[in-house]
Amino acid sequence: MPDQDSKRAAHQALVDRVRTGEGTTSPQQRACAFDNAGVPAPVDVLVDKVATSPTQVTDADFAAARAAGYTDDQVFELVVAAAVGQSARMYAAGLAALAEAARKAD
């Protein structure tokens, strides 16, 4: 089983790759999707839904992004960035909660 340091390193490598790796979207676009902030319309609706209410994503959300000129590859990258960004926020919150619980137990 991997130790905590290797898990955190793997997580950070994923975050770095999603935010700054090569892609059809710019690192700035992926960073905005990752942060769920500053994403231009209409893809902002899709990114926000992926991050906050993924069961509400519809075909119309993807169609709006494509109609705005985004390719399927670009939409995919932004959706992945949004999902990984939300996951990273939840991971950080979980680690903070564990650290707080451990602090209180001492």
C-alpha positions as CSV (number, residue, x, y, z in Angstrom):
1,M,0.0,0.0,0.0
2,P,1.4,3.4,-0.9
3,D,2.4,5.7,2.0
4,Q,0.8,9.1,2.5
5,D,3.7,11.0,0.9
6,S,3.5,9.0,-2.3
7,K,-0.3,9.5,-2.4
8,R,0.0,13.2,-2.0
9,A,2.8,13.3,-4.6
10,A,0.6,11.4,-7.1
11,H,-2.3,13.7,-6.4
12,Q,-0.1,16.8,-6.9
13,A,1.2,15.3,-10.2
14,L,-2.3,14.9,-11.4
15,V,-3.2,18.4,-10.5
16,D,-0.1,19.8,-12.1
17,R,-0.8,17.8,-15.3
18,V,-4.4,18.9,-15.6
19,R,-3.6,22.6,-14.9
20,T,-0.4,23.1,-16.9
21,G,0.2,20.1,-19.1
22,E,0.0,20.1,-22.9
23,G,-3.5,20.2,-24.3
24,T,-5.8,21.7,-26.8
25,T,-6.9,24.3,-24.3
26,S,-4.5,26.7,-22.7
27,P,-3.2,26.2,-19.2
28,Q,-5.1,29.4,-18.2
29,Q,-8.4,28.0,-19.5
30,R,-7.8,24.7,-17.6
31,A,-6.8,26.6,-14.5
32,C,-10.1,28.6,-14.7
33,A,-12.1,25.4,-15.1
34,F,-10.1,23.7,-12.3
35,D,-10.9,26.7,-10.0
36,N,-14.5,27.0,-11.3
37,A,-13.8,30.7,-11.6
38,G,-13.4,33.1,-14.6
39,V,-14.7,30.6,-17.1
40,P,-16.3,32.4,-20.1
41,A,-19.9,31.8,-21.1
42,P,-21.4,29.5,-22.2
43,V,-18.9,26.9,-21.1
44,D,-19.1,28.3,-17.5
45,V,-22.5,26.6,-17.1
46,L,-21.0,23.2,-18.0
47,V,-17.9,23.7,-15.8
48,D,-20.0,24.8,-12.8
49,K,-22.4,21.9,-13.2
50,V,-19.5,19.4,-13.4
51,A,-18.0,20.9,-10.3
52,T,-21.1,21.4,-8.2
53,S,-24.0,19.2,-9.5
54,P,-22.7,16.7,-12.1
55,T,-25.9,14.8,-12.2
56,Q,-27.5,18.0,-13.7
57,V,-25.2,18.1,-16.8
58,T,-27.2,17.7,-20.0
59,D,-26.5,17.2,-23.7
60,A,-27.5,20.8,-24.1
61,D,-24.6,21.9,-21.9
62,F,-22.2,20.2,-24.2
63,A,-24.0,21.5,-27.3
64,A,-23.8,25.1,-26.0
65,A,-20.0,24.7,-25.6
66,R,-19.6,23.2,-29.1
67,A,-21.8,26.0,-30.5
68,A,-19.5,28.5,-28.9
69,G,-16.7,27.1,-30.9
70,Y,-15.1,24.6,-28.5
71,T,-14.0,21.3,-30.0
72,D,-14.8,18.0,-28.4
73,D,-11.2,17.7,-27.2
74,Q,-11.4,21.2,-25.6
75,V,-14.7,20.4,-23.9
76,F,-13.3,17.1,-22.6
77,E,-10.2,18.9,-21.1
78,L,-12.3,21.5,-19.4
79,V,-14.7,18.9,-18.0
80,V,-11.8,16.9,-16.6
81,A,-10.2,20.1,-15.2
82,A,-13.5,21.0,-13.5
83,A,-13.9,17.5,-12.0
84,V,-10.3,17.2,-10.8
85,G,-10.5,20.7,-9.4
86,Q,-13.6,19.9,-7.3
87,S,-12.0,16.6,-6.3
88,A,-8.9,18.5,-5.2
89,R,-11.0,20.9,-3.1
90,M,-12.7,18.0,-1.4
91,Y,-9.4,16.2,-0.8
92,A,-8.0,19.3,0.8
93,A,-11.1,19.7,3.0
94,G,-10.8,16.0,4.0
95,L,-7.2,16.4,4.9
96,A,-7.9,19.5,6.9
97,A,-10.7,17.8,8.8
98,L,-8.4,14.9,9.6
99,A,-5.7,17.2,10.8
100,E,-8.2,19.1,13.0
101,A,-9.5,15.9,14.5
102,A,-6.0,14.7,15.2
103,R,-5.1,18.1,16.8
104,K,-8.2,17.9,19.0
105,A,-7.4,14.3,20.0
106,D,-3.9,15.4,21.3
